[in-house]
Amino acid sequence: QVQLVESGGGWVQPGGSLKLSCAASGSIFSINAMGWYRQAPGKQRELVADITGAGSTNYADSVKGRFTISSDNAKNTVYLQMNSLGPEDTAVYYCLITGGWGPLKYDYWGRGTQVTVSA
């Protein structure tokens, strides 16, 4: 059984910052990547950022320069530092972890954490 626990969401004023955390526990092995996705009301879920087990990062154009993804592999935890937040960043943020190989490949989603940016 694998569990992903997200935290750090909430309400913030435009221009503010939040830091999301996602801790994975259970049968986690050979992580390929951990990432953050978000889904705003009426929109499809989209990639925000991800980071491979080797530390390579990838960002959506809309968050480049504002968001920073990092990970602590020893703790199976991924973070998302979000700065200069705007109303367009309002969404439910989901954590994803992928790993394994061949028939042992896996991916797990967190339940999501709400981020609301408004004055």
C-alpha positions in Angstrom: 0.0 0.0 0.0 1.3 3.4 -1.0 0.1 6.6 0.5 0.9 10.2 -0.7 0.2 12.9 1.8 0.2 16.5 0.4 0.3 19.6 2.6 1.0 23.3 2.4 -2.0 24.4 0.4 -4.3 27.3 1.4 -5.2 30.8 0.7 -2.7 33.5 -0.2 -3.0 37.0 -1.6 -1.6 37.8 -5.1 2.1 38.1 -5.0 2.4 35.8 -2.1 4.1 32.5 -1.6 3.3 28.9 -0.6 5.3 25.8 -0.3 3.7 22.4 -1.0 5.0 19.1 0.3 4.2 15.6 -0.7 5.5 12.7 1.3 5.2 9.1 -0.1 5.1 6.1 2.2 4.7 2.4 1.7 6.2 0.2 -1.1 8.1 2.9 -2.9 11.1 1.8 -4.9 13.2 2.9 -7.8 11.6 6.3 -8.2 11.6 7.6 -11.8 10.1 11.0 -11.1 8.0 13.0 -8.8 5.8 15.8 -9.9 3.1 18.3 -9.3 0.0 18.8 -11.4 -2.9 21.1 -11.0 -6.5 21.3 -12.1 -8.5 24.5 -12.1 -12.3 24.5 -12.2 -13.5 23.6 -15.7 -10.0 22.9 -16.9 -8.0 19.8 -17.6 -5.3 18.6 -15.2 -1.9 20.0 -16.3 1.7 19.5 -15.4 3.2 22.1 -13.2 6.7 20.7 -12.6 8.4 17.4 -12.2 11.8 16.1 -11.1 13.5 12.9 -11.9 15.3 10.7 -9.5 18.6 12.1 -10.9 17.4 15.6 -10.2 16.5 16.9 -13.6 13.6 19.3 -13.5 10.9 20.3 -15.9 8.5 23.2 -15.6 5.4 24.4 -17.4 6.0 27.7 -19.2 3.4 29.5 -17.0 5.4 28.8 -13.8 9.0 29.1 -15.0 10.9 31.6 -12.8 8.2 31.6 -10.1 8.0 28.0 -8.9 10.8 25.7 -7.8 10.5 21.9 -7.5 12.8 19.9 -5.2 13.0 16.5 -3.6 14.4 14.7 -0.7 14.9 11.1 -2.1 15.8 9.7 1.4 12.4 10.9 2.6 10.5 10.1 -0.7 9.3 13.7 -0.5 8.8 16.3 -3.2 8.3 20.0 -2.6 7.0 22.9 -4.7 8.0 26.4 -3.7 5.6 28.8 -5.3 6.4 32.5 -5.4 4.7 35.5 -7.0 1.4 33.7 -7.0 -1.5 35.0 -9.1 -5.2 34.3 -9.4 -4.4 32.1 -12.4 -2.5 29.7 -10.1 -5.7 28.9 -8.2 -6.3 25.2 -8.5 -6.2 21.9 -6.8 -2.6 20.7 -6.8 -1.9 17.0 -7.1 1.3 15.1 -6.4 2.4 12.2 -8.7 5.1 9.7 -8.2 6.2 7.2 -10.9 8.7 4.4 -10.6 9.6 0.8 -11.1 10.2 -1.0 -14.4 8.5 -3.5 -16.7 5.6 -5.3 -14.9 6.6 -3.5 -11.7 6.0 0.0 -13.1 3.8 2.1 -10.9 2.3 5.6 -10.6 0.5 7.0 -7.6 -1.5 10.2 -7.2 -2.1 12.2 -4.1 -5.6 13.4 -3.2 -4.8 17.0 -3.9 -4.4 20.2 -2.0 -6.3 23.4 -2.7 -4.4 26.6 -3.5 -6.5 29.7 -3.7 -4.9 33.1 -4.7 -7.2 36.1 -4.2 -7.2 39.5 -2.8 
